[in-house]
Amino acid sequence: MTLKIREFHAGDHIHTEQTAICYLQVAMEEADKAETSRQGAAIIADALGEVARAQRHMSAIASDADRSRSGIYKALSNQGDPALSTVISAVHAAGGSLTVTMAR
């Protein structure tokens, strides 16, 4: 018997708004623990990309965010380091909003 392994995408398991929120909260917590701000940014960008793919097609998000599809894919990946304007545009295009609270 041959074992088939496929690439894991968290977005395949994000089916509700609450799951998406929890996933992003955990990603933010992990980003706070990252060794560098660049690593933290990559964690957040990747999580946003997974949620965006789970919520809508990336083509639609790219169009609504006034960005190219390939640019959105790259920015919202673990290799991405998107500008804040790209993050805000993508979050809004996916139907979300950003909120900040003070750390305790």
All heavy atoms as an XYZ file, in Angstrom:
767
protein
N       0.847     -1.173      0.000
C       0.000      0.000      0.000
C       0.895      1.239      0.000
O       1.852      1.335      0.752
C      -0.885     -0.021      1.245
C      -1.765      1.195      1.335
S      -3.110      1.037      2.510
C      -2.289      1.458      4.025
N       0.539      2.196     -0.838
C       1.292      3.436     -0.952
C       0.636      4.515     -0.103
O      -0.571      4.723     -0.165
C       1.336      3.914     -2.420
O       1.862      2.878     -3.226
C       2.172      5.160     -2.551
N       1.443      5.180      0.677
C       0.953      6.269      1.520
C       0.981      7.553      0.707
O       2.016      7.933      0.156
C       1.845      6.418      2.758
C       1.501      7.536      3.711
C       0.122      7.308      4.328
C       2.549      7.629      4.799
N      -0.165      8.205      0.609
C      -0.246      9.472     -0.117
C      -0.257     10.612      0.881
O      -1.051     10.628      1.814
C      -1.504      9.523     -0.975
C      -1.482      8.531     -2.111
C      -2.691      8.689     -2.984
C      -2.613      7.670     -4.108
N      -3.753      7.795     -5.016
N       0.631     11.534      0.677
C       0.747     12.696      1.549
C       0.475     13.933      0.711
O       1.012     14.094     -0.374
C       2.163     12.782      2.176
C       2.424     11.537      3.016
C       2.288     14.049      3.011
C       3.837     11.457      3.544
N      -0.370     14.793      1.225
C      -0.619     16.040      0.508
C      -0.260     17.209      1.405
O      -0.235     17.089      2.637
C      -2.061     16.135      0.018
C      -3.080     16.182      1.083
C      -4.490     16.177      0.459
N      -5.445     16.397      1.506
C      -6.297     17.386      1.539
N      -6.351     18.242      0.548
N      -7.122     17.532      2.545
N       0.008     18.316      0.785
C       0.404     19.509      1.520
C      -0.745     19.988      2.412
O      -1.906     19.973      2.004
C       0.779     20.611      0.530
C       1.456     21.784      1.157
C       1.994     22.749      0.110
O       2.084     22.396     -1.065
O       2.322     23.870      0.520
N      -0.421     20.380      3.633
C      -1.422     20.858      4.580
C      -1.667     22.342      4.368
O      -0.730     23.132      4.263
C      -0.957     20.617      6.019
C      -1.904     21.177      7.042
C      -3.043     20.479      7.387
C      -1.664     22.401      7.635
C      -3.932     20.989      8.332
C      -2.543     22.926      8.574
C      -3.681     22.219      8.914
N      -2.928     22.700      4.304
C      -3.332     24.105      4.250
C      -4.377     24.320      5.338
O      -5.452     23.720      5.311
C      -3.938     24.460      2.890
C      -2.956     24.408      1.775
N      -2.024     25.396      1.560
C      -2.735     23.476      0.824
C      -1.278     25.081      0.520
N      -1.690     23.920      0.062
N      -4.061     25.165      6.285
C      -4.998     25.431      7.382
C      -6.331     25.927      6.851
O      -7.385     25.634      7.416
C      -4.397     26.438      8.351
N      -6.294     26.674      5.758
C      -7.519     27.209      5.174
C      -8.538     26.145      4.808
O      -9.742     26.417      4.770
N      -8.074     24.921      4.552
C      -8.986     23.823      4.240
C      -9.842     23.445      5.441
O     -10.842     22.739      5.299
C      -8.212     22.588      3.771
C      -7.499     22.802      2.448
O      -7.889     23.731      1.701
O      -6.565     22.033      2.165
N      -9.460     23.891      6.616
C     -10.148     23.525      7.847
C     -10.822     24.718      8.534
O     -11.328     24.585      9.639
C      -9.156     22.852      8.810
C      -8.452     21.709      8.172
N      -9.025     20.469      8.031
C      -7.236     21.630      7.582
C      -8.188     19.667      7.399
N      -7.092     20.348      7.122
N     -10.807     25.854      7.865
C     -11.432     27.056      8.415
C     -12.788     27.222      7.733
O     -12.861     27.705      6.605
C     -10.545     28.299      8.197
C      -9.206     28.114      8.907
C     -11.250     29.559      8.680
C      -8.188     29.181      8.597
N     -13.837     26.789      8.431
C     -15.169     26.783      7.824
C     -16.131     27.781      8.460
O     -17.215     27.998      7.940
C     -15.777     25.382      7.906
C     -14.933     24.341      7.250
N     -14.659     24.328      5.896
C     -14.259     23.282      7.762
C     -13.880     23.312      5.607
N     -13.619     22.657      6.725
N     -15.746     28.364      9.580
C     -16.630     29.313     10.248
C     -15.862     30.586     10.583
O     -14.625     30.589     10.647
C     -17.201     28.736     11.567
O     -16.127     28.564     12.503
C     -17.914     27.405     11.332
N     -16.611     31.627     10.812
C     -16.006     32.900     11.199
C     -15.251     32.752     12.517
O     -14.153     33.289     12.681
C     -17.094     33.955     11.323
C     -16.584     35.340     11.624
C     -17.693     36.365     11.669
O     -18.414     36.511     10.666
O     -17.837     37.027     12.718
N     -15.830     32.013     13.455
C     -15.194     31.826     14.763
C     -13.862     31.088     14.624
O     -12.884     31.429     15.288
C     -16.128     31.076     15.720
C     -15.593     31.012     17.133
C     -15.375     32.385     17.764
O     -16.138     33.317     17.530
N     -14.332     32.525     18.552
N     -13.815     30.080     13.747
C     -12.564     29.351     13.516
C     -11.515     30.287     12.930
O     -10.351     30.250     13.315
C     -12.792     28.151     12.571
O     -13.810     27.318     13.115
C     -11.531     27.347     12.383
N     -11.932     31.127     12.002
C     -11.007     32.078     11.385
C     -10.445     33.038     12.430
O      -9.236     33.304     12.469
C     -11.710     32.852     10.272
N     -11.314     33.540     13.292
C     -10.884     34.468     14.341
C      -9.893     33.790     15.287
O      -8.838     34.352     15.605
C     -12.102     35.017     15.110
C     -12.913     35.941     14.200
C     -11.666     35.750     16.377
C     -14.286     36.295     14.740
N     -10.206     32.576     15.707
C      -9.308     31.839     16.619
C      -7.959     31.586     15.955
O      -6.908     31.747     16.591
C      -9.948     30.523     17.050
S     -11.309     30.728     18.201
N      -7.985     31.193     14.687
C      -6.746     30.921     13.954
C      -5.880     32.181     13.890
O      -4.668     32.137     14.136
C      -7.073     30.406     12.548
C      -5.854     30.043     11.751
C      -5.102     28.918     12.065
C      -5.454     30.819     10.671
C      -3.976     28.581     11.336
C      -4.339     30.487      9.938
C      -3.599     29.364     10.271
O      -2.480     29.040      9.550
N      -6.493     33.316     13.591
C      -5.740     34.568     13.511
C      -5.223     35.006     14.886
O      -4.109     35.524     14.994
C      -6.590     35.671     12.884
C      -6.872     35.501     11.397
C      -7.888     36.529     10.925
C      -5.582     35.603     10.593
N      -6.009     34.782     15.928
C      -5.548     35.133     17.271
C      -4.325     34.312     17.658
O      -3.361     34.850     18.209
C      -6.672     34.924     18.295
C      -7.737     35.985     18.211
C      -8.925     35.699     19.122
O      -9.201     34.558     19.485
N      -9.643     36.749     19.483
N      -4.340     33.029     17.361
C      -3.188     32.175     17.664
C      -1.985     32.628     16.838
O      -0.855     32.688     17.347
C      -3.516     30.688     17.419
C      -2.263     29.828     17.470
C      -4.537     30.202     18.439
N      -2.207     32.968     15.580
C      -1.107     33.434     14.727
C      -0.494     34.717     15.298
O       0.740     34.862     15.317
C      -1.603     33.665     13.306
N      -1.336     35.622     15.777
C      -0.833     36.858     16.371
C      -0.008     36.564     17.620
O       1.050     37.172     17.837
C      -1.988     37.795     16.730
C      -2.770     38.293     15.562
S      -1.808     39.438     14.558
C      -3.043     39.935     13.391
N      -0.469     35.622     18.435
C       0.280     35.244     19.637
C       1.637     34.638     19.258
O       2.659     34.947     19.883
C      -0.529     34.253     20.477
C      -1.737     34.875     21.128
C      -2.695     33.846     21.719
O      -2.348     32.644     21.757
O      -3.794     34.241     22.135
N       1.642     33.797     18.241
C       2.895     33.191     17.794
C       3.829     34.244     17.198
O       5.044     34.181     17.382
C       2.630     32.076     16.774
C       1.960     30.860     17.377
C       2.765     30.239     18.511
O       3.978     30.021     18.339
O       2.170     29.989     19.574
N       3.268     35.204     16.493
C       4.083     36.278     15.913
C       4.752     37.099     17.011
O       5.905     37.524     16.858
C       3.218     37.162     15.027
N       4.047     37.309     18.117
C       4.628     38.044     19.249
C       5.834     37.312     19.836
O       6.728     37.936     20.398
C       3.591     38.255     20.356
C       2.661     39.417     20.075
O       2.986     40.248     19.206
O       1.607     39.487     20.731
N       5.868     35.977     19.705
C       6.950     35.163     20.257
C       8.095     34.949     19.258
O       9.123     34.383     19.628
C       6.422     33.788     20.664
C       5.368     33.825     21.734
C       4.838     32.415     21.959
C       3.558     32.410     22.743
N       2.957     31.065     22.801
N       7.918     35.380     18.025
C       8.937     35.154     16.993
C      10.245     35.838     17.361
O      10.258     36.859     18.055
C       8.438     35.666     15.646
N      11.333     35.263     16.881
C      12.660     35.805     17.192
C      12.902     37.158     16.546
O      13.608     37.993     17.094
C      13.731     34.810     16.744
C      13.761     33.551     17.592
C      14.873     32.603     17.178
O      15.871     33.071     16.573
O      14.743     31.412     17.463
N      12.339     37.367     15.357
C      12.509     38.645     14.665
C      11.158     39.166     14.213
O      10.202     38.403     14.062
C      13.424     38.506     13.426
O      12.750     37.704     12.438
C      14.768     37.891     13.782
N      11.084     40.461     13.972
C       9.834     41.041     13.486
C       9.501     40.515     12.093
O       8.332     40.356     11.752
C       9.904     42.561     13.483
O      10.947     43.017     12.663
N      10.510     40.210     11.307
C      10.281     39.650      9.958
C       9.620     38.282     10.055
O       8.713     37.973      9.290
C      11.594     39.572      9.193
C      11.417     39.199      7.737
C      12.689     39.571      6.968
N      12.588     39.336      5.577
C      11.962     40.139      4.714
N      11.381     41.221      5.144
N      11.929     39.863      3.435
N      10.070     37.445     11.002
C       9.444     36.138     11.193
C       8.007     36.306     11.684
O       7.108     35.585     11.245
C      10.236     35.290     12.190
C      11.559     34.803     11.652
C      12.410     34.131     12.726
O      12.251     34.387     13.923
N      13.334     33.291     12.294
N       7.791     37.233     12.573
C       6.444     37.515     13.061
C       5.529     37.972     11.938
O       4.380     37.538     11.839
N       6.041     38.849     11.083
C       5.262     39.329      9.944
C       4.906     38.183      9.004
O       3.789     38.123      8.475
C       6.040     40.405      9.195
N       5.840     37.253      8.798
C       5.586     36.109      7.920
C       4.488     35.216      8.499
O       3.630     34.717      7.761
C       6.863     35.305      7.709
N       4.483     35.037      9.812
C       3.439     34.227     10.459
C       2.074     34.876     10.254
O       1.103     34.211      9.881
C       3.745     34.057     11.965
C       4.970     33.161     12.156
C       2.536     33.486     12.706
C       5.535     33.166     13.571
N       1.999     36.171     10.471
C       0.734     36.887     10.319
C       0.276     36.888      8.865
O      -0.891     36.622      8.565
C       0.853     38.321     10.863
C       1.050     38.278     12.385
C      -0.379     39.158     10.495
C       1.461     39.598     12.989
N       1.191     37.174      7.948
C       0.842     37.203      6.526
C       0.316     35.846      6.063
O      -0.692     35.767      5.354
C       2.049     37.617      5.684
N       0.990     34.780      6.480
C       0.570     33.437      6.091
C      -0.819     33.121      6.658
O      -1.682     32.577      5.953
C       1.588     32.409      6.564
C       1.315     31.022      6.018
O       1.113     30.892      4.788
O       1.296     30.071      6.810
N      -1.056     33.471      7.905
C      -2.365     33.215      8.524
C      -3.463     34.009      7.811
O      -4.547     33.475      7.549
C      -2.319     33.562     10.007
N      -3.195     35.253      7.498
C      -4.168     36.060      6.760
C      -4.468     35.448      5.398
O      -5.617     35.424      4.955
C      -3.667     37.497      6.595
C      -3.684     38.364      7.834
C      -2.922     39.665      7.585
C      -5.110     38.656      8.268
N      -3.433     34.929      4.749
C      -3.626     34.278      3.460
C      -4.489     33.031      3.566
O      -5.370     32.794      2.738
N      -4.253     32.225      4.588
C      -5.056     31.010      4.787
C      -6.521     31.363      5.030
O      -7.421     30.743      4.459
C      -4.515     30.191      5.962
C      -3.175     29.543      5.709
C      -3.223     28.399      4.698
O      -4.329     27.893      4.373
O      -2.157     28.005      4.228
N      -6.759     32.363      5.862
C      -8.132     32.774      6.144
C      -8.772     33.380      4.892
O      -9.927     33.078      4.570
C      -8.189     33.755      7.334
C      -9.566     34.383      7.474
C      -7.785     33.036      8.614
N      -8.029     34.196      4.182
C      -8.560     34.804      2.957
C      -8.950     33.729      1.948
O     -10.028     33.793      1.341
C      -7.533     35.756      2.354
N      -8.089     32.726      1.751
C      -8.401     31.643      0.816
C      -9.609     30.844      1.279
O     -10.398     30.377      0.469
C      -7.194     30.727      0.635
C      -6.146     31.299     -0.303
C      -5.033     30.297     -0.584
N      -4.141     30.126      0.560
C      -3.167     30.957      0.889
N      -2.950     32.035      0.158
N      -2.400     30.733      1.921
N      -9.768     30.702      2.582
C     -10.908     29.948      3.113
C     -12.209     30.728      2.948
O     -13.267     30.134      2.750
C     -10.682     29.618      4.590
N     -12.141     32.047      3.015
C     -13.347     32.882      2.970
C     -13.789     33.220      1.549
O     -14.976     33.275      1.279
C     -13.120     34.179      3.757
C     -12.767     33.972      5.213
C     -13.873     33.307      5.997
O     -15.030     33.655      5.841
N     -13.526     32.348      6.812
N     -12.841     33.470      0.674
C     -13.148     33.894     -0.695
C     -12.045     33.448     -1.629
O     -10.957     33.118     -1.205
C     -13.233     35.426     -0.773
C     -14.384     36.021     -0.001
C     -14.474     37.513     -0.192
N     -14.738     37.857     -1.570
C     -14.471     39.055     -2.088
N     -13.943     39.991     -1.354
N     -14.747     39.319     -3.349
N     -12.324     33.516     -2.911
C     -11.287     33.239     -3.905
C     -10.285     34.383     -3.910
O     -10.664     35.550     -3.818
C     -11.895     33.083     -5.304
C     -12.737     31.865     -5.440
N     -12.209     30.609     -5.455
C     -14.073     31.715     -5.547
C     -13.173     29.724     -5.582
N     -14.327     30.372     -5.625
N      -9.025     34.039     -4.014
C      -7.983     35.064     -3.985
C      -8.127     36.050     -5.143
O      -7.774     37.214     -5.002
C      -6.596     34.408     -4.001
C      -6.274     33.703     -2.701
S      -6.260     34.796     -1.277
C      -4.557     35.263     -1.252
N      -8.658     35.607     -6.277
C      -8.867     36.521     -7.405
C      -9.811     37.649     -7.014
O      -9.577     38.812     -7.343
C      -9.452     35.773     -8.606
O      -8.629     34.719     -8.982
N     -10.884     37.302     -6.299
C     -11.851     38.306     -5.870
C     -11.239     39.241     -4.837
O     -11.462     40.455     -4.867
C     -13.098     37.632     -5.301
N     -10.461     38.675     -3.932
C      -9.800     39.501     -2.920
C      -8.818     40.454     -3.586
O      -8.773     41.642     -3.273
C      -9.100     38.623     -1.866
C     -10.170     37.932     -1.017
C      -8.147     39.448     -0.995
C      -9.637     36.911     -0.060
N      -8.043     39.948     -4.526
C      -7.077     40.788     -5.241
C      -7.791     41.924     -5.966
O      -7.358     43.079     -5.909
C      -6.276     39.952     -6.219
N      -8.889     41.603     -6.629
C      -9.647     42.620     -7.356
C     -10.198     43.675     -6.404
O     -10.040     44.874     -6.644
C     -10.786     41.947     -8.121
O     -11.592     42.908     -8.752
N     -10.837     43.229     -5.314
C     -11.401     44.171     -4.343
C     -10.325     44.989     -3.637
O     -10.559     46.124     -3.243
C     -12.242     43.436     -3.304
C     -13.545     42.903     -3.870
O     -13.865     43.217     -5.039
O     -14.229     42.161     -3.146
N      -9.143     44.408     -3.458
C      -8.043     45.101     -2.783
C      -7.229     45.940     -3.763
O      -6.265     46.586     -3.377
C      -7.130     44.092     -2.090
N      -7.623     45.904     -5.035
C      -6.921     46.646     -6.097
C      -5.454     46.254     -6.177
O      -4.560     47.093     -6.269
C      -7.075     48.155     -5.898
C      -6.768     48.940     -7.163
O      -6.959     48.388     -8.271
O      -6.316     50.098     -7.056
N      -5.209     44.948     -6.090
C      -3.864     44.389     -6.189
C      -3.898     43.264     -7.222
O      -4.963     42.744     -7.559
C      -3.398     43.796     -4.854
C      -3.415     44.723     -3.658
C      -2.353     45.812     -3.797
N      -2.069     46.525     -2.579
C      -2.746     47.564     -2.136
N      -3.790     48.005     -2.786
N      -2.385     48.176     -1.027
N      -2.739     42.861     -7.706
C      -2.690     41.729     -8.634
C      -2.879     40.428     -7.858
O      -2.544     40.339     -6.675
C      -1.360     41.693     -9.380
O      -0.310     41.319     -8.504
N      -3.428     39.411     -8.542
C      -3.641     38.111     -7.900
C      -2.323     37.531     -7.414
O      -2.207     37.064     -6.283
C      -4.322     37.165     -8.899
C      -4.693     35.827     -8.329
C      -5.470     35.020     -9.390
N      -5.521     33.641     -9.023
C      -4.604     32.739     -9.325
N      -3.543     33.076    -10.018
N      -4.731     31.490     -8.941
N      -1.298     37.587     -8.256
C       0.002     37.034     -7.858
C       0.616     37.845     -6.717
O       1.266     37.292     -5.826
C       0.961     36.977     -9.048
O       1.215     38.273     -9.553
N       0.377     39.156     -6.724
C       0.889     40.003     -5.643
C       0.246     39.671     -4.307
O       0.915     39.622     -3.276
N      -1.070     39.402     -4.331
C      -1.776     39.034     -3.102
C      -1.299     37.674     -2.619
O      -1.051     37.479     -1.427
C      -3.308     39.045     -3.318
C      -3.824     40.476     -3.380
C      -4.039     38.256     -2.244
C      -3.786     41.238     -2.064
N      -1.152     36.710     -3.543
C      -0.659     35.389     -3.146
C       0.710     35.492     -2.483
O       0.964     34.878     -1.451
C      -0.566     34.442     -4.346
C      -1.777     33.584     -4.542
C      -2.634     33.807     -5.599
C      -2.073     32.542     -3.666
C      -3.754     33.019     -5.782
C      -3.188     31.754     -3.832
C      -4.023     31.983     -4.892
O      -5.129     31.202     -5.063
N       1.596     36.291     -3.080
C       2.944     36.427     -2.524
C       2.921     37.164     -1.182
O       3.569     36.740     -0.225
C       3.856     37.161     -3.500
C       5.275     37.283     -2.993
C       6.172     37.990     -3.976
C       7.563     38.114     -3.387
N       8.436     38.930     -4.203
N       2.164     38.251     -1.131
C       2.120     39.058      0.099
C       1.537     38.265      1.264
O       2.021     38.362      2.387
C       1.299     40.325     -0.131
N       0.511     37.463      0.985
C      -0.157     36.710      2.041
C       0.331     35.266      2.068
O      -0.439     34.317      2.009
C      -1.680     36.782      1.873
C      -2.267     38.191      1.915
C      -3.776     38.141      1.786
C      -1.854     38.940      3.171
N       1.624     35.127      2.152
C       2.249     33.807      2.271
C       3.335     33.899      3.328
O       3.659     34.992      3.802
C       2.871     33.387      0.941
O       4.055     34.132      0.685
N       3.915     32.758      3.690
C       4.975     32.803      4.694
C       6.263     33.403      4.122
O       7.203     33.632      4.855
C       5.222     31.428      5.314
C       5.658     30.402      4.311
O       5.837     30.693      3.136
N       5.816     29.186      4.767
N       6.296     33.662      2.835
C       7.428     34.338      2.201
C       7.177     35.832      2.044
O       8.052     36.574      1.654
C       7.707     33.732      0.814
C       7.985     32.244      0.847
C       9.195     31.904      1.697
O      10.245     32.509      1.543
N       9.037     30.959      2.605
N       5.948     36.247      2.343
C       5.565     37.634      2.133
C       5.988     38.555      3.255
O       6.198     38.141      4.387
N       6.124     39.797      2.902
C       6.380     40.871      3.867
C       5.582     42.065      3.348
O       6.145     43.050      2.878
C       7.872     41.175      3.932
C       8.220     42.120      5.083
O       7.339     42.404      5.924
O       9.371     42.578      5.129
N       4.253     41.944      3.428
C       3.408     42.943      2.774
C       3.434     44.296      3.470
O       3.657     44.388      4.671
C       2.007     42.327      2.861
C       2.060     41.469      4.080
C       3.477     40.932      4.113
N       3.185     45.312      2.665
C       3.003     46.654      3.220
C       1.715     46.653      4.026
O       0.795     45.862      3.760
C       2.906     47.671      2.081
N       1.641     47.512      5.006
C       0.450     47.595      5.841
C      -0.786     47.898      4.986
O      -1.864     47.359      5.237
C       0.629     48.648      6.931
C      -0.514     48.782      7.936
C      -0.797     47.450      8.628
C      -0.185     49.855      8.953
N      -0.622     48.710      3.964
C      -1.757     49.035      3.090
C      -2.276     47.786      2.385
O      -3.480     47.632      2.193
C      -1.374     50.107      2.075
O      -0.321     49.651      1.248
N      -1.389     46.866      2.027
C      -1.803     45.615      1.393
C      -2.559     44.747      2.388
O      -3.596     44.161      2.061
C      -0.584     44.846      0.839
O       0.083     45.661     -0.117
C      -0.997     43.533      0.191
N      -2.061     44.671      3.607
C      -2.738     43.889      4.648
C      -4.137     44.445      4.896
O      -5.122     43.697      4.913
C      -1.924     43.884      5.962
C      -2.729     43.273      7.102
C      -0.614     43.140      5.777
N      -4.245     45.745      5.071
C      -5.544     46.363      5.332
C      -6.495     46.123      4.165
O      -7.652     45.730      4.367
C      -5.376     47.868      5.630
C      -4.666     48.052      6.971
C      -6.727     48.586      5.631
C      -4.227     49.476      7.244
N      -6.020     46.319      2.946
C      -6.861     46.098      1.766
C      -7.338     44.657      1.681
O      -8.504     44.392      1.399
C      -6.098     46.448      0.484
O      -5.801     47.806      0.447
N      -6.436     43.714      1.913
C      -6.791     42.292      1.831
C      -7.764     41.895      2.925
O      -8.726     41.158      2.677
C      -5.537     41.432      1.896
N      -7.551     42.380      4.135
C      -8.459     42.072      5.250
C      -9.848     42.617      4.954
O     -10.853     41.922      5.112
C      -7.915     42.619      6.586
C      -8.974     42.567      7.674
C      -6.684     41.839      7.010
N      -9.932     43.850      4.492
C     -11.233     44.430      4.168
C     -11.893     43.689      3.008
O     -13.104     43.440      3.047
C     -11.096     45.916      3.845
C     -10.810     46.754      5.046
N     -10.448     48.078      4.958
C     -10.821     46.470      6.367
C     -10.262     48.567      6.159
N     -10.476     47.603      7.040
N     -11.121     43.323      2.000
C     -11.671     42.595      0.850
C     -12.190     41.222      1.238
O     -13.135     40.709      0.632
C     -10.608     42.455     -0.246
N     -11.594     40.632      2.266
C     -12.051     39.319      2.750
C     -13.229     39.456      3.711
O     -13.741     38.466      4.218
C     -10.900     38.575      3.427
N     -13.650     40.700      3.974
C     -14.799     40.920      4.843
C     -14.441     41.116      6.300
O     -15.306     41.063      7.171
N     -13.173     41.349      6.594
C     -12.742     41.502      7.977
C     -12.400     42.930      8.334
O     -12.526     43.841      7.531
N     -11.963     43.102      9.551
C     -11.467     44.388     10.031
C     -10.350     44.103     11.016
O     -10.235     42.988     11.543
C     -12.584     45.204     10.696
O     -13.033     44.562     11.864
N      -9.536     45.085     11.263
C      -8.416     44.936     12.192
C      -8.727     45.656     13.493
O      -9.281     46.748     13.499
C      -7.145     45.528     11.584
C      -6.644     44.877     10.309
C      -5.468     45.669      9.743
C      -6.240     43.451     10.566
N      -8.346     45.015     14.598
C      -8.529     45.600     15.922
C      -7.267     45.375     16.720
O      -6.647     44.310     16.629
C      -9.703     44.915     16.663
O     -10.874     45.025     15.851
C      -9.950     45.543     18.000
N      -6.878     46.377     17.498
C      -5.687     46.254     18.335
C      -6.115     46.465     19.788
O      -6.934     47.337     20.087
C      -4.628     47.319     17.945
C      -3.456     47.282     18.889
C      -4.194     47.124     16.512
N      -5.543     45.659     20.677
C      -5.754     45.856     22.108
C      -4.385     45.971     22.767
O      -3.381     45.512     22.214
C      -6.531     44.689     22.747
O      -5.791     43.484     22.551
C      -7.903     44.540     22.144
N      -4.336     46.571     23.914
C      -3.097     46.725     24.635
C      -2.730     45.408     25.312
O      -3.596     44.738     25.875
C      -3.199     47.836     25.675
C      -3.478     49.198     25.063
S      -2.256     49.704     23.811
C      -0.842     49.973     24.830
N      -1.451     45.059     25.260
C      -0.978     43.843     25.926
C      -1.046     44.072     27.426
O      -0.794     45.166     27.912
C       0.459     43.534     25.505
N      -1.328     43.026     28.134
C      -1.436     43.144     29.597
C      -0.152     42.781     30.247
O       0.635     42.064     29.914
C      -2.546     42.243     30.097
C      -3.864     42.754     29.570
C      -5.025     41.874     30.041
N      -6.215     42.381     29.431
C      -6.813     41.763     28.410
N      -6.353     40.678     27.901
N      -7.896     42.285     27.911
